[in-house]
Amino acid sequence: MPDVVVTLTDTKPSPPRADFAFEIDFQRGVGPASRVFSATHDFIKACEALDAELVQSIDLSIETVLVLEDIQIGSIKTWLRNTLTATEDDALKTLDWKPLVGKYLVRAKYAVIRWIDDESHPRSLPELRREIQQIAAETDVRRLPDYSAPSPTALTNAIRDFQAVKDRLIPGDRARLLTHDGDIEMNLSVSFQIEDIEALAVAKTIETPASEMILAVKKPDYLGTSKWELRHGKRTISAKIEDAGWLKRFQGRQVDVRPGDALQCTVKIEMLYGFDNELIAERYTVLTVIDVLANRYQVIELPFEDKSDG
């Protein structure tokens, strides 16, 4: 049997061939286990959606796919890499553009995460757009100063998505974006409310007159601290209930509402439009609950003939 030589070293192994990583250092034995994997999944989805918008600032012909390079345990460290393709484009033929664009995508994510957690001065969405536009221009891929800023709607969605990642985790957890140029830790104590996020990109709000609707209940708010999850047709919506008297009776168990029941109510709808005149969000507010409609649907068992006896 040949001799086996074991060499000890203090040198850390090289990281996988990846552009960046998302690391969660989680509290062991505390909280639901699913939060770690849900937060990682949501982070990847947020990056994919943001990347699809960011590459448009460089060239409309570029497409990006985020691929998984490695997962390391201890803390959960997920290494990711952007694979980039482009159709024939004369502006890209003479340049090794993929490393430049890949670095731009990572720097832009870093900028968004830092912006979310920076409470040192009032947040400005136009300022964030200009910063990312400048990062795109520094790639000099097109050799022309014609790099567009990401749309307000896309950035609003990215901010909301990254905040949702933070909301998945619990106090004591830590989450970091790891890059070749430096790391940034998400500040889990900073919570950026969705209404505040949307307000940054809103140019105009149109409010509809209150009207009567029937909304199916998917998830009631038993604590009175969040919105109800309701359904109108096939569409799921979140709504705040402002009928204080009805809420008091509901939370005092004088009114019975179960998932599958419906609320007959008067509802105000606000439609929020961005500076690009696109619809950013719709807000539903239940002003008055008129009645609770119990779910009267019953599964009818169809009779069948037992042919087992021939």
N, C-alpha and C positions, 0 to 999 in steps of 0.2 A: 504494500500500500504506500503510495507516494506521501512524502511529508506535506503537511498542511501548514502554511505560514499565515499567521494572523497579524495584521498591522493595525495599530491604534493611531487615530489622528483626531486632532481638534478641528479640522477643516470641515465645514458644513457641506453637504452634498449640493450640487448645482440644482437650481430650480428647474422644473420642466420647461420645455420650449413653448412658452406661453407669453401672452402680452400682459396679463395681469391676473390677480387672484382675489377672491373674496374669502375672508377668514372670519369664522365665528368662534370665539373662545367662550364657551358656554359653562354655566354653573351645572355641576353634576348633581344628579339626584334631586333637582328642583324644577318645578314647572312641567308642562307637557313636553314630551320628547319631540313631538311633531314640529314645534316652533322652529327648531334649528333647520330642519329640512324645508319647511315652508318658506322661511326667510331666504334660504339659498335659492330655492326655485323662483321666488318673487324677484330676487335680485337679478337673476339671469334673464327673466322675462323683461324686466325694466331696461336692462342693457340692450337687449335685442331691439326693443321698440325705439329706444333713443338712437342706437346706431343707424337704424334705417333712415331716420331723419338727418342725422349728422352727415352721412356720406353724400346727401344731396347738395350740401354746401360746397363740396369739392367738385363733383361731376355727376350729372344725372345718369351716366352709364354705369356707375359703380354699384355693385351689390355686395352685401356682407352677410356672412353666416358665422355665428358664434359656436365654436366647437369646444368640447371638453377635452383637456389634455391630461389632467390628473386630479385625484382627490387624496389628500393626506389627512390622516387621523391624528388624534391628540386633541388639538382644536381642529375643527373641520375647516380645511383649507382647500378651496376649489379653484384650480388653475384653468384659465380660459384663454382662447386665442381666436382672433378674428381671421377668417379666411375671406379674401377679397377677390372679386372677379370684375371684369369690365368688358363691355362690347368694344369693337374697334373704335378707337378715338385717337385722332392724330395728336391731341394734346398730351396723351399719356404714353405714346409709343417710345418716345426718346428719353424716358425717365424711369428709374426704379422707384415707382410711386408707392408700392404696397407698404414698405416699412414706414414711410412718412405718414400715410393715411392711418395705419394702425396705431401709430403713436398719437396722432391727433384724436382718435376715438377715445383712447385712454385718458389723455389730458382733459378732454371735455367732460368725461365722467367725474374726474377728480374735481373739476371746477364746479359742477352741479352739486356734488356732495358737500364740498366746502361752503358753498353759497347757502345751502339749506341750514347748516348749523351755525352760521356766522350771525350772531346777535349784536355785534358791536355797533352796527348802524342799520338804518332802515333798508330792507331788502328792495332791490330794484330789478324787475324782470328785464327791462331794456338794457340795463348794465350787464346782466348775465349774457344776454344775446350778443352784445358787442364783444364781450370777452371771448366767447366761443367763436365768433366770426373772426376775431384776430388770431386765435389759435389755428383756425383753418387757413388763413392767409399765410401764416408762417410756414406751412408746408411747401408753398410756392409750386405746387404741382401743375397748375395751369399756366404759370408764367404771366398771369394777368391778375390785376386787383379786382376780380369780379366774384369774390366768395360771398355767398348769401348767409345771413344769420338764420339759425333754426327758427321755425315758426313759434309764436307765443303759445299756441295750443299744444304743440309737441313738447315744449319745455315744461309747460304746466303739468302735462301728463307725467313727464319724467320726475318732476319734483314730487308729485303725489305718489308715484310708484316707489320711489326711494324712501319716502316717509313711511309708506305702508310696510316696507321691509323692517324699519326700525320698530314699528308698532308691534311686529310679530314677537320681538324679543322681550325679555324681562329684566328688571334691575339686577345688575351683577353680571349680565352677559356683556360681551364686547364684540364689536363687528368692525372690520377694517378692510379697506381697499388697498391691496398691495401692488405697487407698480415698480418698474425698473428705475424710475426717477424719484421714488419716495412713496411713503405710505400715508394714508389718512384714516383716522378712526372716526366712525360715526358717533356723534354725541347723542346717546339714547335718552338723555334727559331733556333734549330740545324737541318739542312736539309742535310741528307746523300743521295747524288745522286746515282741513280741506277748503273751508270757506275762505280762509286767508290766502290760500294758494290760488284759488280761482279769482279772487278779487284783484290779484296782481295783473291779470291778463284781460280783465273785463273793460271793454270800451263802452258798452251799452247794455242796459237791462230792460227787458220788456216784461211787464207783469200782466197776466191775464186776469179778468174779473173772476171772483170766486164762483165756482160752479159745483153742482152736485155730482158726485161720482161714487161708484162702488169699488172698493179696493180690497182684494183678497189679502189675508194676513199670512205672511210667510214666517216672520219672526217678531213677536211682540217685544217691547222694551219694558221689562218688569221692574227695572231699577229707576227709570226716569232720567237716565244720564246720557242716552244715545237716541238715535233715530230708529223708527220702526222700519222693518223690511217688509214691503208690500208688493203686490202684483196687480197690474192693470192689463188685462189681456195676457199676452205672452211676455210683457215687459216688466222686469223687476225694478222697483224704485225704492229709494230711501226717503222717508218723510218725517218731519218733526210735527208732533201733535201739540197744538197750542190751546186746546180746550181743557183748561186747568181743572174745571169742575169734574169733567168726565174722567180725566187722568187720576184725580184723587179717588174717585169711586173704584176705578180699575185697580189701582195699587192697594186699595183697601179691601180688595176681593169682593166688592159688591157687584162688580160686573165681570162676567166670565167670557174671556176671549181666548180661543185656541187656534193654533195654526190650522189653516183650512177654512176658518170662518172668514167673514168679510165685514168691513166697516162701510156703512152708508154715511157719507160725510160731505161737507163742503170743503173744497180744496182750492188753494191759491197756487198758481204755477208761475215761477219766474224763469225766463229764458235769458241766459247770459251769453253775450256775443263778444268775441275778441276784436282786436284792432285789425285783423284780416277779414272781419265780417263773418267769420265762421262761428257756429254754435259751439260754445265751450261746455256748457252744462245746463241742466234744468234742475230747479229746486222746487220740491213739493212741500207745501205746508198745509196740514189738516187744521182748519179753523174751528170746525164744529163737528162732533160726532153725533149723527142723528139716530143711528140704530146699529146694533150688532146683529148681523145676519148669520145664523148658524149654518154650518155646512150640512145640507140635507141630502147630499148625494150619497147613495148607498149602492154598493156592489151587489147586483142581482145574480144569484146563483141560478144558472140555467139547468133545468132538469135534463137528465140524460138516461138513456135506457141501459140497464146493466145486462150485457149480453154474455156474461161469464158462464151462464148456465146453458148456453147454446140457444 
